[in-house]
């Protein structure tokens, strides 16, 4: 093959390596989110079958909506790429960083956040909570890396705890509602307080990963 063919092959290999190197929870969530969103864009799936609807869940028994509403991220456009980037980046940074070797605890964090968001959703009329869950991860990562210096488009510098606020302002500048992002930040703050702040203050842990999740993902040495 010519230089162009070798370049494409190398790029494909790089993407494959990047995907395979992802930790298991990040890879699974990213894959399901991409397949669900792409399936809706290609009309294999209807968004009306995956969105969060309290009445359909409770009265019609459509329990899958509790799960699928976290997997749809809108149209296949630049906004979708933006969300997939932040999902893969900060989900992976958490799973390989402060949760390294503790896959069960990381999955429990996501389930805890998803439960909080699900309980709030009926009162705020939000149909898809994937963006909120992503913002929760960004918030927790930022609070646990408060000395990390960051830059926004090279315009100004800030430390990691301010990252969700910077993204919130940027999203508002693009015309998006701040509510979805604020919900994720609230869920992240509750988790951070119960998991990091409260035990340091009292010596007791409020959040304990259930044994059934630990059995699925035993702690790594």
JORA-V687389 format. One record per pair of residues at least 24 apart in sequence whose ideal C-beta (glycine too) atoms are under 6 Angstrom apart, sorted by the first residue. I is the first residue (numbers start at 0). GAP is how many residues later the second one is. If there is no record, write none. Layout:
# JORA-V687389
I|GAP, I|GAP
This chain:
# JORA-V687389
21|70, 22|72, 22|73, 24|70, 24|81, 24|82, 25|65, 25|66, 25|69, 29|58, 31|39, 32|38, 35|35, 35|36, 36|35, 36|36, 40|35, 50|76, 51|69, 51|75, 53|68, 68|59, 68|60, 69|59, 69|60, 69|63, 71|56, 72|57, 85|48, 86|47, 89|47, 89|48, 89|51, 90|46, 92|48, 93|43, 93|47, 97|46, 100|119, 102|114, 103|105, 103|109, 103|110, 103|113, 104|104, 106|106, 107|101, 107|105, 112|74, 115|71, 116|70, 130|49, 131|48, 131|51, 131|52, 134|29, 134|46, 134|49, 134|50, 135|48, 135|51, 135|52, 137|25, 137|26, 138|25, 138|46, 138|49, 139|48, 139|52, 142|49
